[in-house]
Amino acid sequence: MTDLEKIQCIMRDIFDDETLEIDESTSAEDIAEWDSFSNIQLIAAAEQHFAVKFTTQEAIHIRTVGDILNLIRQKKLPVDKL
């Protein structure tokens, strides 16, 4: 399962929509239920699932699924790759 598919599963759970299909450009403009509260839920679920922690500044700048995936990829890099 790719990271995008994992985020899709998380979002399906948060938005209670098993048919939800996303891509990296998906944003709150595409999902009516994606409000500030569900954004916090999404960030917390992604942090827990991927064992990463976003800073407040990072969380503030999340606008799309791609933003979440990019942060996860950055945080999952081995130390020798930084």
ABEGO torsion letter per residue (X at the ends): XBAAAAAAAAAAAAAGBAABBBBAABBAAABAABBAAAAAAAAAAAAAAAGBBBBAAAAAABABAAAAAAAAAAAABBAAAX
